[in-house]
Amino acid sequence: MSKVATEFGIKEALKALGIQEINEGTSTGSQNFSSGEIIESYSPVDGALIGKVKITAQADYDKVIQSATAAFKEWRIKPAPLRGEVVRQFGEKLREKKEALGKLVSYEMGKSYQEGLGEVQEMIDICDFAVGLSRQLHGLTMHSERPGHRMYEQYHPLGVVGIISAFNFPVAVWAWNTALAWICGDVCVWKPSEKTPICGIACQNIAAEVFAANGLPEGICNLINGDYKVGEMMTKDTRIPLVSATGSIRMGKIVAQAVAGRLGKSLLELGGNNAIIVTPDADIKMTVIGAVFGAVGTAGQRCTSTRRLIIHESIYDKVKNAVVDAYKQLRIGNSLDENNHVGPLIDTDAVTMYEKALEKVVEEGGKLIVEGGLLTGEGYESGCYVKPAIAEAKNSFAIVQHETFAPVLYLLKYTGDVENAIAIQNGVVQGLSSAIMTNNLREAERFLSVAGSDCGIANVNIGTSGAEIGGAFGGEKETGGGRESGSDAWKIYMRRQTNTINYTTELPLAQGIKFDL
C-alpha cells in the first residue's frame, strides 16, 4: 500500500468490499472466468498499483452468457415486487458500504471523495426509484372496434442486457441500468471500463452477496473484464437483445452499427459539449458557482461537464473576471483530501489530450486567459494533475466543436437577443446538457421551447452538471438518443406486447373484413 492509500484507509475500504488479493491478481468477482491475461489498475491519485484483474476470454465469456441465460429463465417469472425486494436489499448493502465504495471510486478514478460518495448515493437513489417502479410496470387498455373484445398492452423482460460503462462514473451508470433491468426481470452482463476494473469487482461482490442470501442464481448479475475486444463480444452477440453503452461518440457509433447489424437494440449515452448561456439578466454569483463546478468537477471528465460559457457582450467582461477570480481559489491535489476541489485526470493519455487541446485553441486564434498546464512535484507524482484552463474562443473552432475530456472551459461572446445565444449553443454535433442563467421569464421559456435548446437536458438557473435520478438522463444528435435512470426509461429494458381477447362466440375481423366459410 502506498502512503496515500494507507493514510486514507484504502486497504480497509477494499477489505470491506470483499477485495483482499491486491497486487496478486484479483478475480472477476463471483464468476472467476479469465483468459489468464491481466489488467493492472493504477490510481491516478498517487500512481500506485491498486490491483490486477483477469481479462475474460471468448470461451469463458460464453460460459457467462450461458449462466446468464439460464438465470433469466428463473428470474423473469419472479413477481416484479419480489424482484423489487431484492433490489431494496441491494440498496441497503450500498448504504452499509457507501463510505468504502465512495473511497474506492475516488482512489481508482480520481474524483473527489465527496463526488465518490455522491456517486454511490446515486446508486442508492436508483435502487429506491426501482423498488417503487416494481409495482408500476404498467401498460394501457384500449377500446376494441370489435364488439365483445378487449385490448390491452403489457411489458415483458427482454433477457440478457449487456452494459458497457465508462471510467468517469465507474459505478453509478452501471447501477442506473442494472437496477431498472433487474426490476424489469432482465439479467445483466457488465463490462466496466478497463481503467476502473476494481470498482466493477466491488459492485459484483456486493450484488453477489445479496443474490446468494436470497437463494437466487449468481447469473442474474455478471461481470466480464477487458478492453474494447471484450465489449465486441457483447455487441455482436445475438443472445443479448439490448446493449447499453456509455462512452465516446466514436465508440457509440461502432456499438450502434454492430448491434443494428443483428437487429438488436442499443441504448447509447455518449459525449457532450455542454454550454451555459449567460444573459444580461443573469445572477452573476449563481452563474459563477454553476459554471466553475460544471467545468472543473471531476476534473472536467463528466459527460455533462460545462465546456462552453456563452456570455452576452454587455456583461462579458464582468462574468469573465468573476470566473477567472474563482479559478484562483481552486485547490488541486489528492482527491481523497476533502480540502481539495480538483483531483487528477484518469491517466497520462488524458493529460496529453488536454495539452493538445490547449495548443490547438491557440493555433486557431483563441487566447488562454487561465493558462493551465501540468502540475509536478510533491503530491503530483502520478503525472495526472493539471490546472483547469480557460480560453476565449469562437464556436466555429474545430477544438471547440470537439469534446475534450478535461478541465478546459471556452468563453464565447454573443450579441443581440437570446436566439443568437441558443443558435451558438445548438451549433455543435453533441446534444446532451444545456443551461441558461437568466431572471427573465421570457428568455427562460424561449430557451425551453420547441425552438430552443436541442439537448436532452435543458436547465434554467442551474449548471449543466448534476442530474437527479427521477428524470430520464441522455441526449440527442451524436449523444446517441438513449435515456437512462428515471421517468419511463424502464421501457427500453422490456418488450411491448399488444393483447386482444375475444370473449364472444363470434369471430369478427378487424376493419369489417368479411371472410365467410
KAURSUL-V804564 format. One line per field, one symbol per residue. phi: phi as a letter, one per 20 degrees, with the letter a starting at -180 (. if undefined). A space follows every 50 residues. Layout:
BEGIN
phi: ???
END
This chain:
BEGIN
phi: .ffffffdmfffffffemdcefmcnffeofdedbenfcddddfffcmffe accfefegffgffffffffffgfeffefggfffffffgffffffffdgff ffffgffeeoffgffffffffgffffffffffffdceedcdceefdfmcc cbcbdcfepedecdddffcfcffgfgffgfffgfnedccddfffecffgf fgfffffffffffemdffffcccccqefffffgffeeffdfcddcdrffg fffffgfffffdledcddcdfccecdedegefefffffffffffedgllm defegfdcdddfgfcgfffgffffffffefddrgffeffeeceeffafff fgffffffffffgeofcedcfmpfecogndffmdecegdccebcffggff feeeeafcddecdccmefgfffffgfecfebecbbcdadegffffffeff eefeefccddmcfedoeeffefdqbdlffonfccmeldfgffecdececc ddddddcfefmmfdbed
END
